[in-house]
């Protein structure tokens, strides 16, 4: 199953905005999109979750793999604009300790 | 408050139709939005787990979902006709939520999320079927 991922570019970073649900049904499609960008040598990735309503561990797995790949290539990753219930899932998973999360895109841009 | 009963083929893409049904169930019963989210999260994780790690030898791999509400407790029962598979047997302490990015393990997170947000999670093998029961306590939204 596909996922709509809007793309924007700002300050040398690529902003990815997944739309709707990121779950077990479309996590593979999301992984292909993200890995293709990393494969194309994108080094600064920001995931703007402003249009994301749901995420499960299948989707979080893709972010973890992306963070590992970027970190190994001296790249950077940041997440922003999460709804509260999604941020809670990242917190109880301990992902907030390894992937930077910021309230606004501007704050994320300062990191990534 | 009518219960929700959905029977679906054991395929990951089925999670989508199910989540829409859960949203409608939540609306009909005035469930708080965070509760609906947690139920849909648990369903995504448990169904993924059953399909990825369980074994379905039956000619019609099937998952049955039942949801009911009583006295501010949502009960979720998931049954499938796969071989006996107890996901709760996995050691909760094995889930890695603290190591560095380089060392962080990629798997095992799903069940940790279900356990964290649920009041309890139980497994039984009944009448030749796997049965998982999850209870979630919620506070009704003020009227």
gemmi code that builds the backbone of each chain (N, CA, C; Angstrom):
import gemmi

chains = {
    "A": [
        ("UNK", (0.840, -1.200, 0.000), (0.000, 0.000, 0.000), (0.876, 1.252, 0.000)),
        ("UNK", (0.509, 2.232, -0.815), (1.331, 3.447, -0.940), (1.096, 4.427, 0.194)),
        ("UNK", (2.004, 5.393, 0.285), (1.830, 6.481, 1.233), (2.147, 7.786, 0.505)),
        ("UNK", (1.374, 8.814, 0.787), (1.679, 10.121, 0.206), (2.727, 10.795, 1.084)),
        ("UNK", (3.840, 11.196, 0.476), (4.885, 11.905, 1.209), (5.202, 13.192, 0.451)),
        ("UNK", (4.779, 14.328, 0.995), (5.086, 15.610, 0.360), (6.557, 15.926, 0.619)),
        ("UNK", (7.177, 16.625, -0.331), (8.597, 16.947, -0.197), (8.806, 18.438, -0.386)),
        ("UNK", (9.603, 19.017, 0.497), (9.950, 20.436, 0.363), (11.437, 20.573, 0.645)),
        ("UNK", (12.002, 21.673, 0.188), (13.411, 21.895, 0.446), (13.562, 23.247, 1.132)),
        ("UNK", (14.347, 23.261, 2.189), (14.490, 24.508, 2.933), (15.876, 24.543, 3.565)),
        ("UNK", (16.609, 25.600, 3.289), (17.919, 25.783, 3.923), (18.848, 24.604, 3.734)),
        ("UNK", (18.816, 23.974, 2.570), (19.730, 22.860, 2.300), (19.262, 21.528, 2.861)),
        ("UNK", (18.129, 21.531, 3.566), (17.598, 20.268, 4.108), (16.414, 19.807, 3.253)),
        ("UNK", (16.238, 18.507, 3.199), (15.057, 17.955, 2.538), (14.013, 17.686, 3.618)),
        ("UNK", (12.823, 18.264, 3.432), (11.742, 18.069, 4.396), (10.786, 17.034, 3.820)),
        ("UNK", (10.516, 15.994, 4.558), (9.553, 14.976, 4.129), (8.323, 15.059, 5.026)),
        ("UNK", (7.143, 15.115, 4.413), (5.893, 15.231, 5.167), (4.976, 14.054, 4.831)),
        ("UNK", (5.062, 12.976, 5.603), (4.129, 11.873, 5.363), (2.702, 12.302, 5.722)),
        ("UNK", (1.745, 11.842, 4.919), (0.364, 12.288, 5.094), (-0.517, 11.132, 5.547)),
        ("UNK", (-1.283, 11.358, 6.621), (-2.259, 10.349, 7.078), (-1.659, 9.349, 8.029)),
        ("UNK", (-1.741, 8.072, 7.674), (-1.271, 7.000, 8.556), (0.045, 6.413, 8.067)),
        ("UNK", (0.926, 6.138, 9.019), (2.162, 5.417, 8.716), (2.121, 4.164, 9.586)),
        ("UNK", (1.711, 3.045, 8.966), (1.429, 1.836, 9.744), (2.021, 0.612, 9.067)),
        ("UNK", (1.611, -0.562, 9.521), (2.180, -1.787, 8.957), (1.784, -1.958, 7.493)),
        ("UNK", (0.682, -1.319, 7.078), (0.220, -1.482, 5.696), (1.099, -0.719, 4.703)),
        ("UNK", (1.679, 0.410, 5.106), (2.445, 1.207, 4.137), (3.881, 1.516, 4.568)),
        ("UNK", (4.359, 0.892, 5.650), (5.712, 1.200, 6.123), (6.775, 0.834, 5.080)),
        ("UNK", (6.550, -0.242, 4.334), (7.530, -0.645, 3.305), (7.656, 0.412, 2.216)),
        ("UNK", (6.524, 0.951, 1.814), (6.541, 1.987, 0.770), (7.273, 3.223, 1.290)),
        ("UNK", (7.032, 3.559, 2.543), (7.694, 4.704, 3.167), (9.205, 4.467, 3.236)),
        ("UNK", (9.577, 3.247, 3.599), (11.000, 2.901, 3.689), (11.688, 3.078, 2.326)),
        ("UNK", (11.017, 2.637, 1.256), (11.611, 2.765, -0.084), (11.868, 4.225, -0.420)),
        ("UNK", (10.884, 5.080, -0.104), (11.015, 6.504, -0.432), (12.176, 7.118, 0.354)),
        ("UNK", (12.212, 6.847, 1.651), (13.240, 7.448, 2.513), (14.631, 6.949, 2.119)),
        ("UNK", (14.738, 5.643, 1.888), (16.054, 5.083, 1.565), (16.543, 5.546, 0.197)),
        ("UNK", (15.603, 5.800, -0.705), (16.025, 6.303, -2.010), (16.664, 7.687, -1.849)),
        ("UNK", (16.086, 8.521, -1.017), (16.670, 9.847, -0.788), (18.052, 9.743, -0.152)),
        ("UNK", (18.168, 8.852, 0.828), (19.470, 8.701, 1.489), (20.487, 8.131, 0.492)),
        ("UNK", (20.013, 7.205, -0.331), (20.877, 6.640, -1.369), (21.325, 7.691, -2.371)),
        ("UNK", (20.492, 8.709, -2.580), (20.835, 9.807, -3.495), (21.660, 10.882, -2.808)),
        ("UNK", (22.204, 10.529, -1.643), (23.140, 11.368, -0.918), (22.509, 12.577, -0.228)),
        ("UNK", (21.229, 12.470, 0.112), (20.645, 13.500, 0.969), (21.262, 13.329, 2.351)),
        ("UNK", (21.834, 14.376, 2.894), (22.514, 14.258, 4.193), (21.744, 14.948, 5.315)),
        ("UNK", (20.805, 15.832, 4.948), (20.058, 16.560, 5.979), (18.574, 16.315, 5.768)),
        ("UNK", (18.002, 15.475, 6.630), (16.594, 15.108, 6.477), (15.786, 15.600, 7.671)),
        ("UNK", (14.660, 16.224, 7.357), (13.714, 16.607, 8.402), (12.379, 15.940, 8.089)),
        ("UNK", (11.824, 15.270, 9.090), (10.497, 14.684, 8.937), (9.521, 15.597, 9.654)),
        ("UNK", (8.664, 16.234, 8.874), (7.639, 17.111, 9.436), (6.351, 16.289, 9.551)),
        ("UNK", (5.929, 16.023, 10.806), (4.774, 15.148, 11.041), (3.470, 15.935, 11.191)),
        ("UNK", (3.457, 17.158, 10.689), (2.271, 17.996, 10.812), (1.035, 17.415, 10.156)),
        ("UNK", (1.224, 16.519, 9.194), (0.069, 15.939, 8.500), (-0.064, 14.448, 8.798)),
        ("UNK", (0.645, 14.001, 9.837), (0.594, 12.582, 10.197), (-0.379, 12.375, 11.359)),
        ("UNK", (-1.326, 11.454, 11.198), (-2.332, 11.241, 12.250), (-2.055, 9.989, 13.068)),
        ("UNK", (-1.267, 9.062, 12.510), (-1.070, 7.768, 13.194), (0.285, 7.199, 12.838)),
        ("UNK", (0.961, 6.605, 13.808), (2.192, 5.870, 13.521), (2.233, 4.636, 14.420)),
        ("UNK", (2.740, 3.531, 13.875), (2.967, 2.333, 14.696), (4.443, 1.985, 14.606)),
        ("UNK", (4.843, 0.915, 15.304), (6.269, 0.582, 15.356), (6.822, 0.261, 13.970)),
        ("UNK", (5.965, -0.168, 13.050), (6.436, -0.442, 11.679), (6.983, 0.826, 11.039)),
        ("UNK", (6.314, 1.946, 11.281), (6.774, 3.232, 10.740), (7.985, 3.758, 11.495)),
        ("UNK", (7.989, 3.545, 12.807), (9.114, 4.034, 13.622), (10.404, 3.307, 13.265)),
        ("UNK", (10.252, 2.041, 12.897), (11.404, 1.234, 12.477), (12.124, 1.917, 11.289)),
        ("UNK", (11.356, 2.467, 10.366), (11.949, 3.114, 9.195), (12.764, 4.338, 9.631)),
        ("UNK", (12.233, 5.095, 10.588), (12.952, 6.286, 11.072), (14.247, 5.895, 11.768)),
        ("UNK", (14.199, 4.788, 12.515), (15.402, 4.322, 13.216), (16.469, 3.903, 12.202)),
        ("UNK", (16.050, 3.167, 11.168), (17.005, 2.738, 10.138), (17.592, 3.963, 9.433)),
        ("UNK", (16.726, 4.946, 9.128), (17.193, 6.166, 8.456), (18.189, 6.912, 9.346)),
        ("UNK", (17.886, 6.999, 10.638), (18.780, 7.716, 11.561), (20.136, 7.025, 11.648)),
        ("UNK", (20.121, 5.700, 11.670), (21.379, 4.947, 11.718), (22.201, 5.192, 10.453)),
        ("UNK", (21.526, 5.125, 9.312), (22.234, 5.314, 8.037), (22.827, 6.715, 7.940)),
        ("UNK", (22.023, 7.712, 8.305), (22.491, 9.095, 8.215), (23.645, 9.335, 9.176)),
        ("UNK", (23.517, 8.810, 10.371), (24.549, 9.002, 11.376), (25.871, 8.387, 10.916)),
        ("UNK", (25.771, 7.222, 10.261), (26.987, 6.548, 9.771), (27.644, 7.348, 8.647)),
        ("UNK", (26.836, 8.174, 7.933), (27.378, 8.965, 6.815), (27.574, 10.429, 7.191)),
        ("UNK", (27.639, 10.685, 8.485), (27.793, 12.046, 8.985), (26.669, 12.966, 8.530)),
        ("UNK", (25.488, 12.388, 8.378), (24.312, 13.178, 8.045), (23.550, 13.529, 9.311)),
        ("UNK", (22.444, 14.282, 9.138), (21.637, 14.641, 10.301), (20.156, 14.383, 10.016)),
        ("UNK", (19.418, 14.155, 11.091), (17.985, 13.891, 10.990), (17.304, 14.617, 12.146)),
        ("UNK", (16.113, 15.118, 11.901), (15.322, 15.711, 12.986), (13.844, 15.517, 12.656)),
        ("UNK", (13.038, 15.439, 13.704), (11.591, 15.293, 13.542), (10.912, 16.521, 14.132)),
        ("UNK", (9.788, 16.902, 13.557), (9.086, 18.067, 14.113), (7.585, 18.000, 13.875)),
        ("UNK", (6.880, 18.904, 14.553), (5.427, 19.089, 14.380), (4.588, 17.857, 14.700)),
        ("UNK", (5.005, 17.106, 15.714), (4.251, 15.894, 16.058), (3.018, 16.224, 16.874)),
        ("UNK", (1.933, 15.495, 16.630), (0.790, 15.572, 17.528), (1.179, 14.908, 18.851)),
        ("UNK", (0.497, 15.308, 19.925), (0.881, 14.849, 21.265), (0.891, 13.323, 21.405)),
        ("UNK", (-0.138, 12.675, 20.832), (-0.215, 11.215, 21.022), (0.919, 10.507, 20.293)),
        ("UNK", (1.390, 11.097, 19.203), (2.510, 10.496, 18.477), (3.819, 10.727, 19.238)),
        ("UNK", (3.956, 11.912, 19.800), (5.163, 12.211, 20.583), (5.276, 11.273, 21.799)),
        ("UNK", (4.128, 10.969, 22.387), (4.101, 10.048, 23.535), (4.647, 8.665, 23.145)),
        ("UNK", (4.284, 8.208, 21.948), (4.771, 6.907, 21.468), (6.297, 6.941, 21.291)),
        ("UNK", (6.805, 8.052, 20.781), (8.260, 8.182, 20.618), (8.953, 8.213, 21.978)),
        ("UNK", (8.289, 8.843, 22.943), (8.894, 8.980, 24.269), (8.967, 7.611, 24.975)),
        ("UNK", (7.860, 6.851, 24.968), (7.881, 5.568, 25.684), (8.763, 4.549, 24.966)),
        ("UNK", (9.073, 4.808, 23.713), (9.983, 3.919, 22.980), (11.435, 4.307, 23.196)),
        ("UNK", (11.652, 5.460, 23.842), (13.017, 5.937, 24.033), (13.622, 6.503, 22.757)),
        ("UNK", (12.799, 6.715, 21.737), (13.321, 7.271, 20.479), (13.703, 8.737, 20.639)),
        ("UNK", (13.059, 9.403, 21.607), (13.365, 10.832, 21.800), (14.795, 11.023, 22.309)),
        ("UNK", (15.411, 9.931, 22.791), (16.793, 10.027, 23.275), (17.811, 9.877, 22.145)),
        ("UNK", (17.374, 9.361, 21.007), (18.348, 9.098, 19.933), (18.047, 9.852, 18.643)),
        ("UNK", (16.807, 10.355, 18.508), (16.470, 11.151, 17.324), (15.906, 12.482, 17.819)),
        ("UNK", (16.509, 13.598, 17.416), (16.026, 14.893, 17.909), (14.592, 15.184, 17.467)),
        ("UNK", (13.780, 15.641, 18.415), (12.388, 16.012, 18.136), (12.207, 17.466, 18.538)),
        ("UNK", (11.673, 18.273, 17.651), (11.445, 19.685, 17.952), (9.992, 20.052, 17.660)),
        ("UNK", (9.513, 21.090, 18.336), (8.122, 21.508, 18.152), (7.881, 22.073, 16.751)),
        ("UNK", (8.819, 22.873, 16.281), (8.587, 23.564, 15.013), (9.615, 23.156, 13.961)),
        ("UNK", (9.265, 23.392, 12.729), (10.190, 23.090, 11.649), (11.429, 23.983, 11.736)),
        ("UNK", (11.182, 25.216, 12.149), (12.307, 26.155, 12.266), (13.346, 25.632, 13.253)),
        ("UNK", (12.861, 25.140, 14.397), (13.780, 24.607, 15.407), (14.486, 23.359, 14.884)),
        ("UNK", (13.781, 22.561, 14.085), (14.398, 21.352, 13.523), (15.475, 21.727, 12.511)),
        ("UNK", (15.214, 22.802, 11.749), (16.183, 23.248, 10.732), (17.492, 23.695, 11.375)),
        ("UNK", (17.376, 24.216, 12.596), (18.595, 24.665, 13.271), (19.484, 23.479, 13.646)),
        ("UNK", (18.861, 22.302, 13.733), (19.629, 21.096, 14.071), (20.134, 20.373, 12.842)),
        ("UNK", (19.229, 20.234, 11.871), (19.536, 19.339, 10.746), (20.260, 20.052, 9.615)),
    ],
    "B": [
        ("UNK", (-24.763, 0.360, 23.746), (-23.439, 0.407, 23.115), (-23.156, -0.889, 22.368)),
        ("UNK", (-23.311, -0.899, 21.071), (-23.100, -2.148, 20.334), (-21.617, -2.526, 20.313)),
        ("UNK", (-21.339, -3.827, 20.418), (-19.955, -4.297, 20.298), (-19.524, -4.237, 18.833)),
        ("UNK", (-18.227, -4.303, 18.633), (-17.713, -4.353, 17.264), (-17.109, -5.729, 17.034)),
        ("UNK", (-17.523, -6.350, 15.949), (-16.903, -7.624, 15.601), (-16.486, -7.582, 14.134)),
        ("UNK", (-15.205, -7.807, 13.883), (-14.692, -7.772, 12.512), (-13.862, -9.027, 12.275)),
        ("UNK", (-14.120, -9.683, 11.157), (-13.352, -10.863, 10.784), (-12.596, -10.525, 9.511)),
        ("UNK", (-11.267, -10.726, 9.517), (-10.500, -10.326, 8.338), (-9.455, -11.363, 7.953)),
        ("UNK", (-9.096, -11.406, 6.661), (-8.006, -12.281, 6.239), (-6.711, -11.823, 6.905)),
        ("UNK", (-5.811, -12.757, 7.229), (-4.567, -12.409, 7.913), (-3.579, -11.756, 6.932)),
        ("UNK", (-3.824, -10.485, 6.614), (-2.951, -9.721, 5.714), (-2.727, -8.342, 6.308)),
        ("UNK", (-1.508, -7.812, 6.158), (-1.188, -6.508, 6.750), (-2.065, -5.391, 6.219)),
        ("UNK", (-2.432, -5.463, 4.942), (-3.215, -4.362, 4.357), (-4.611, -4.257, 4.975)),
        ("UNK", (-5.065, -5.336, 5.631), (-6.400, -5.324, 6.230), (-6.492, -4.379, 7.425)),
        ("UNK", (-5.320, -4.028, 7.978), (-5.291, -3.146, 9.151), (-6.033, -1.838, 8.852)),
        ("UNK", (-5.972, -1.420, 7.608), (-6.555, -0.133, 7.222), (-8.076, -0.091, 7.370)),
        ("UNK", (-8.748, -1.128, 6.827), (-10.215, -1.166, 6.942), (-10.635, -1.288, 8.396)),
        ("UNK", (-9.832, -2.056, 9.135), (-10.145, -2.261, 10.541), (-10.054, -0.946, 11.312)),
        ("UNK", (-9.021, -0.163, 11.037), (-8.852, 1.085, 11.789), (-10.017, 2.039, 11.516)),
        ("UNK", (-10.531, 2.017, 10.297), (-11.696, 2.860, 9.983), (-12.906, 2.399, 10.800)),
        ("UNK", (-13.058, 1.083, 10.932), (-14.182, 0.547, 11.724), (-14.021, 0.925, 13.198)),
        ("UNK", (-12.777, 0.913, 13.684), (-12.532, 1.274, 15.088), (-12.835, 2.759, 15.325)),
        ("UNK", (-12.477, 3.598, 14.344), (-12.803, 5.030, 14.451), (-14.318, 5.226, 14.584)),
        ("UNK", (-15.078, 4.516, 13.767), (-16.546, 4.638, 13.821), (-17.076, 4.127, 15.158)),
        ("UNK", (-16.493, 3.030, 15.637), (-16.873, 2.477, 16.935), (-16.595, 3.501, 18.045)),
        ("UNK", (-15.443, 4.158, 17.941), (-15.084, 5.182, 18.924), (-16.059, 6.345, 18.908)),
        ("UNK", (-16.410, 6.800, 17.702), (-17.363, 7.911, 17.571), (-18.717, 7.529, 18.160)),
        ("UNK", (-19.189, 6.333, 17.822), (-20.518, 5.892, 18.252), (-20.597, 5.775, 19.771)),
        ("UNK", (-19.447, 5.490, 20.403), (-19.445, 5.283, 21.848), (-18.819, 6.441, 22.615)),
        ("UNK", (-18.567, 7.546, 21.913), (-17.966, 8.738, 22.528), (-16.656, 8.419, 23.262)),
        ("UNK", (-15.856, 7.551, 22.669), (-14.547, 7.260, 23.269), (-13.614, 8.456, 23.071)),
        ("UNK", (-12.788, 8.764, 24.072), (-11.810, 9.836, 23.876), (-10.848, 9.481, 22.728)),
        ("UNK", (-10.405, 10.493, 21.982), (-9.535, 10.259, 20.824), (-8.242, 9.512, 21.190)),
        ("UNK", (-7.585, 9.849, 22.311), (-6.370, 9.101, 22.653), (-6.638, 7.602, 22.869)),
        ("UNK", (-7.829, 7.277, 23.361), (-8.177, 5.866, 23.551), (-8.324, 5.163, 22.215)),
        ("UNK", (-8.981, 5.838, 21.273), (-9.136, 5.259, 19.931), (-7.755, 5.031, 19.304)),
        ("UNK", (-6.871, 6.002, 19.509), (-5.518, 5.873, 18.969), (-4.809, 4.659, 19.561)),
        ("UNK", (-4.921, 4.483, 20.871), (-4.221, 3.377, 21.539), (-4.781, 2.021, 21.089)),
        ("UNK", (-6.098, 1.961, 20.882), (-6.681, 0.704, 20.399), (-6.185, 0.394, 18.991)),
        ("UNK", (-6.152, 1.412, 18.142), (-5.668, 1.180, 16.785), (-4.180, 0.833, 16.769)),
        ("UNK", (-3.435, 1.435, 17.684), (-2.005, 1.101, 17.787), (-1.846, -0.365, 18.208)),
        ("UNK", (-2.603, -0.772, 19.238), (-2.522, -2.161, 19.713), (-2.900, -3.133, 18.598)),
        ("UNK", (-3.943, -2.801, 17.841), (-4.362, -3.691, 16.758), (-3.287, -3.805, 15.688)),
        ("UNK", (-2.699, -2.682, 15.313), (-1.642, -2.713, 14.292), (-0.476, -3.581, 14.765)),
        ("UNK", (-0.080, -3.389, 16.019), (1.070, -4.138, 16.550), (0.760, -5.628, 16.691)),
        ("UNK", (-0.406, -5.961, 17.223), (-0.731, -7.372, 17.469), (-0.960, -8.127, 16.167)),
        ("UNK", (-1.607, -7.474, 15.209), (-1.855, -8.133, 13.919), (-0.526, -8.325, 13.177)),
        ("UNK", (0.324, -7.277, 13.195), (1.637, -7.395, 12.550), (2.420, -8.546, 13.169)),
        ("UNK", (2.398, -8.600, 14.489), (3.102, -9.640, 15.218), (2.628, -11.042, 14.825)),
        ("UNK", (1.304, -11.202, 14.783), (0.734, -12.518, 14.447), (1.127, -12.919, 13.027)),
        ("UNK", (1.094, -11.964, 12.102), (1.374, -12.286, 10.701), (2.878, -12.506, 10.467)),
        ("UNK", (3.709, -11.671, 11.104), (5.151, -11.761, 10.858), (5.798, -12.911, 11.637)),
        ("UNK", (5.305, -13.177, 12.844), (5.993, -14.158, 13.697), (5.183, -15.421, 13.943)),
        ("UNK", (3.878, -15.389, 13.693), (3.060, -16.582, 13.871), (3.132, -17.451, 12.616)),
        ("UNK", (2.494, -18.617, 12.706), (2.480, -19.529, 11.552), (1.031, -19.887, 11.240)),
        ("UNK", (0.625, -19.614, 10.013), (-0.740, -19.939, 9.609), (-0.702, -21.114, 8.638)),
        ("UNK", (-1.173, -22.273, 9.094), (-1.216, -23.434, 8.207), (-2.621, -23.654, 7.651)),
        ("UNK", (-3.608, -23.008, 8.256), (-4.987, -23.189, 7.796), (-5.125, -22.655, 6.370)),
        ("UNK", (-6.046, -23.243, 5.570), (-6.230, -22.762, 4.191), (-6.794, -21.337, 4.141)),
        ("UNK", (-7.457, -20.917, 5.194), (-8.031, -19.560, 5.213), (-7.528, -18.800, 6.454)),
        ("UNK", (-6.265, -18.317, 6.411), (-5.731, -17.604, 7.580), (-6.633, -16.424, 7.929)),
        ("UNK", (-7.089, -16.410, 9.169), (-8.129, -15.444, 9.535), (-7.871, -14.857, 10.910)),
        ("UNK", (-8.230, -13.597, 11.053), (-8.122, -12.937, 12.352), (-9.494, -12.363, 12.702)),
        ("UNK", (-9.933, -12.610, 13.919), (-11.207, -12.051, 14.392), (-10.939, -11.035, 15.483)),
        ("UNK", (-11.566, -9.880, 15.341), (-11.396, -8.807, 16.321), (-12.739, -8.528, 16.984)),
        ("UNK", (-12.701, -8.440, 18.297), (-13.917, -8.106, 19.036), (-13.603, -6.962, 20.008)),
        ("UNK", (-14.434, -5.941, 19.978), (-14.257, -4.808, 20.894), (-15.528, -4.590, 21.670)),
        ("UNK", (-15.408, -4.392, 22.972), (-16.587, -4.035, 23.755), (-16.188, -3.061, 24.860)),
        ("UNK", (-17.191, -2.331, 25.335), (-16.943, -1.334, 26.371), (-17.858, -1.615, 27.546)),
        ("UNK", (-17.281, -1.640, 28.722), (-18.106, -1.770, 29.916), (-17.453, -0.969, 31.038)),
        ("UNK", (-18.208, -0.075, 31.628), (-17.747, 0.713, 32.771), (-16.349, 1.303, 32.561)),
        ("UNK", (-16.211, 2.047, 31.482), (-14.965, 2.760, 31.183), (-13.753, 1.851, 30.973)),
        ("UNK", (-14.048, 0.626, 30.585), (-12.961, -0.284, 30.199), (-13.264, -0.809, 28.795)),
        ("UNK", (-12.293, -0.622, 27.895), (-12.426, -1.217, 26.569), (-11.739, -2.572, 26.610)),
        ("UNK", (-12.451, -3.596, 26.164), (-11.852, -4.922, 26.046), (-11.671, -5.246, 24.573)),
        ("UNK", (-10.436, -5.584, 24.225), (-10.117, -5.958, 22.848), (-9.743, -7.433, 22.865)),
        ("UNK", (-10.442, -8.219, 22.066), (-10.090, -9.645, 21.953), (-9.719, -9.921, 20.502)),
        ("UNK", (-8.547, -10.475, 20.312), (-8.109, -10.848, 18.963), (-7.889, -12.351, 18.929)),
        ("UNK", (-8.549, -13.009, 17.991), (-8.349, -14.457, 17.842), (-7.863, -14.742, 16.432)),
        ("UNK", (-6.988, -15.747, 16.305), (-6.607, -16.168, 14.956), (-6.507, -17.680, 14.897)),
        ("UNK", (-6.522, -18.200, 13.662), (-6.495, -19.660, 13.493), (-5.101, -20.151, 13.081)),
        ("UNK", (-4.072, -19.409, 13.502), (-2.696, -19.858, 13.271), (-2.285, -20.895, 14.297)),
        ("UNK", (-1.049, -21.400, 14.144), (-0.505, -22.350, 15.125), (-0.327, -21.627, 16.452)),
        ("UNK", (-0.295, -22.384, 17.555), (-0.147, -21.727, 18.870), (1.062, -20.792, 18.891)),
        ("UNK", (0.821, -19.545, 19.245), (1.895, -18.546, 19.279), (1.585, -17.538, 20.374)),
        ("UNK", (2.441, -17.533, 21.392), (2.224, -16.648, 22.542), (3.214, -15.485, 22.506)),
        ("UNK", (2.787, -14.322, 22.014), (3.732, -13.197, 21.930), (4.081, -12.648, 23.308)),
        ("UNK", (3.208, -12.916, 24.301), (3.488, -12.375, 25.635), (4.645, -13.134, 26.287)),
        ("UNK", (5.032, -14.283, 25.684), (6.157, -15.051, 26.197), (7.477, -14.341, 25.991)),
        ("UNK", (7.509, -13.418, 25.020), (8.732, -12.651, 24.807), (9.005, -11.807, 26.042)),
        ("UNK", (10.232, -11.760, 26.437), (10.588, -11.070, 27.669), (10.526, -9.553, 27.473)),
        ("UNK", (9.657, -8.917, 28.253), (9.486, -7.472, 28.105), (10.789, -6.719, 28.372)),
        ("UNK", (11.623, -7.282, 29.250), (12.866, -6.591, 29.600), (13.879, -6.618, 28.459)),
        ("UNK", (13.625, -7.466, 27.470), (14.566, -7.544, 26.350), (14.417, -6.386, 25.387)),
        ("UNK", (13.305, -5.631, 25.501), (13.099, -4.538, 24.566), (14.090, -3.422, 24.866)),
        ("UNK", (14.750, -2.989, 23.825), (15.820, -2.015, 23.974), (15.260, -0.608, 23.765)),
        ("UNK", (15.154, 0.153, 24.855), (14.672, 1.539, 24.711), (15.707, 2.533, 25.203)),
        ("UNK", (16.921, 2.062, 25.494), (17.895, 2.963, 26.112), (19.257, 3.040, 25.417)),
        ("UNK", (19.614, 2.069, 24.594), (20.978, 2.097, 24.059), (21.142, 3.213, 23.025)),
        ("UNK", (22.395, 3.430, 22.639), (22.711, 4.517, 21.712), (22.125, 4.224, 20.331)),
        ("UNK", (22.097, 5.241, 19.493), (21.563, 5.078, 18.138), (22.272, 3.933, 17.411)),
        ("UNK", (23.578, 3.886, 17.516), (24.353, 2.861, 16.809), (23.957, 1.454, 17.261)),
        ("UNK", (23.694, 1.301, 18.572), (23.443, -0.033, 19.116), (21.963, -0.381, 19.202)),
        ("UNK", (21.095, 0.584, 18.932), (19.666, 0.350, 19.151), (19.136, -0.739, 18.214)),
        ("UNK", (18.468, -1.747, 18.823), (17.899, -2.835, 18.026), (16.654, -2.338, 17.301)),
        ("UNK", (16.421, -2.878, 16.115), (15.327, -2.386, 15.291), (13.989, -3.026, 15.666)),
        ("UNK", (14.004, -4.255, 16.185), (12.739, -4.970, 16.404), (12.252, -4.973, 17.846)),
        ("UNK", (11.111, -5.609, 18.062), (10.627, -5.865, 19.412), (9.856, -4.737, 20.062)),
        ("UNK", (9.722, -3.648, 19.336), (9.107, -2.468, 19.929), (7.579, -2.568, 20.028)),
        ("UNK", (6.974, -3.248, 19.066), (5.515, -3.274, 18.977), (4.829, -3.745, 20.250)),
        ("UNK", (5.293, -4.874, 20.764), (4.663, -5.428, 21.957), (4.914, -4.549, 23.181)),
        ("UNK", (6.082, -3.928, 23.190), (6.390, -2.983, 24.273), (5.360, -1.848, 24.292)),
        ("UNK", (4.993, -1.356, 23.121), (4.001, -0.283, 23.053), (2.638, -0.771, 23.543)),
        ("UNK", (2.252, -1.965, 23.119), (0.947, -2.501, 23.548), (0.924, -2.606, 25.070)),
        ("UNK", (1.993, -3.178, 25.626), (2.059, -3.368, 27.080), (2.064, -2.046, 27.830)),
        ("UNK", (2.784, -1.072, 27.296), (2.910, 0.215, 27.985), (1.569, 0.921, 28.094)),
        ("UNK", (0.787, 0.870, 27.021), (-0.448, 1.657, 27.003), (-1.663, 0.877, 27.520)),
        ("UNK", (-1.556, -0.451, 27.589), (-2.713, -1.239, 28.025), (-2.677, -1.448, 29.531)),
        ("UNK", (-3.843, -1.738, 30.097), (-3.895, -2.100, 31.509), (-3.327, -3.505, 31.687)),
        ("UNK", (-3.704, -4.420, 30.794), (-3.098, -5.752, 30.806), (-3.210, -6.394, 29.427)),
        ("UNK", (-2.438, -7.456, 29.245), (-2.399, -8.177, 27.980), (-2.262, -9.652, 28.321)),
        ("UNK", (-3.230, -10.464, 27.875), (-3.202, -11.890, 28.220), (-3.327, -12.764, 26.987)),
        ("UNK", (-2.674, -13.908, 27.048), (-2.723, -14.875, 25.947), (-3.322, -16.196, 26.419)),
        ("UNK", (-4.176, -16.791, 25.572), (-4.675, -18.154, 25.816), (-4.739, -18.867, 24.468)),
        ("UNK", (-4.676, -20.186, 24.501), (-4.967, -20.981, 23.297), (-6.257, -21.723, 23.591)),
        ("UNK", (-7.343, -21.305, 22.923), (-8.678, -21.806, 23.251), (-9.348, -22.355, 22.001)),
        ("UNK", (-9.887, -23.563, 22.094), (-10.611, -24.191, 20.981), (-9.805, -24.135, 19.681)),
        ("UNK", (-8.518, -24.389, 19.784), (-7.681, -24.424, 18.587), (-7.350, -23.061, 18.021)),
        ("UNK", (-7.574, -22.003, 18.796), (-7.286, -20.653, 18.295), (-6.452, -19.873, 19.305)),
        ("UNK", (-5.580, -19.005, 18.766), (-4.862, -18.065, 19.620), (-5.814, -16.957, 20.039)),
        ("UNK", (-5.794, -16.612, 21.319), (-6.643, -15.505, 21.775), (-5.837, -14.551, 22.640)),
        ("UNK", (-5.802, -13.298, 22.217), (-5.158, -12.241, 23.007), (-6.233, -11.315, 23.535)),
        ("UNK", (-6.148, -10.980, 24.801), (-7.122, -10.063, 25.399), (-6.379, -8.862, 25.972)),
        ("UNK", (-6.827, -7.680, 25.594), (-6.221, -6.436, 26.082), (-7.310, -5.614, 26.758)),
        ("UNK", (-7.031, -5.121, 27.952), (-7.971, -4.196, 28.597), (-7.350, -2.811, 28.627)),
        ("UNK", (-8.170, -1.833, 28.314), (-7.695, -0.456, 28.402), (-8.704, 0.382, 29.190)),
        ("UNK", (-8.254, 0.952, 30.288), (-9.133, 1.796, 31.102), (-9.068, 3.223, 30.564)),
        ("UNK", (-10.203, 3.876, 30.515), (-10.197, 5.254, 30.048), (-11.103, 6.132, 30.899)),
        ("UNK", (-10.848, 7.428, 30.815), (-11.690, 8.410, 31.496), (-12.655, 8.975, 30.475)),
        ("UNK", (-13.945, 8.881, 30.719), (-14.872, 9.428, 29.721), (-14.675, 10.932, 29.583)),
        ("UNK", (-14.900, 11.434, 28.377), (-14.760, 12.875, 28.155), (-15.909, 13.578, 28.858)),
        ("UNK", (-15.624, 14.682, 29.519), (-16.684, 15.397, 30.239), (-17.697, 15.935, 29.245)),
        ("UNK", (-18.962, 15.922, 29.673), (-20.028, 16.283, 28.727), (-20.353, 17.751, 28.750)),
    ],
}
model = gemmi.Model(1)
for chain_id, residues in chains.items():
    chain = gemmi.Chain(chain_id)
    for i, (resn, *xyz) in enumerate(residues, 1):
        res = gemmi.Residue()
        res.name, res.seqid = resn, gemmi.SeqId(i, " ")
        for name, pos in zip(("N", "CA", "C"), xyz):
            atom = gemmi.Atom()
            atom.name, atom.element = name, gemmi.Element(name[0])
            atom.pos, atom.b_iso = gemmi.Position(*pos), 0.0
            res.add_atom(atom)
        chain.add_residue(res)
    model.add_chain(chain)
structure = gemmi.Structure()
structure.add_model(model)
structure.setup_entities()
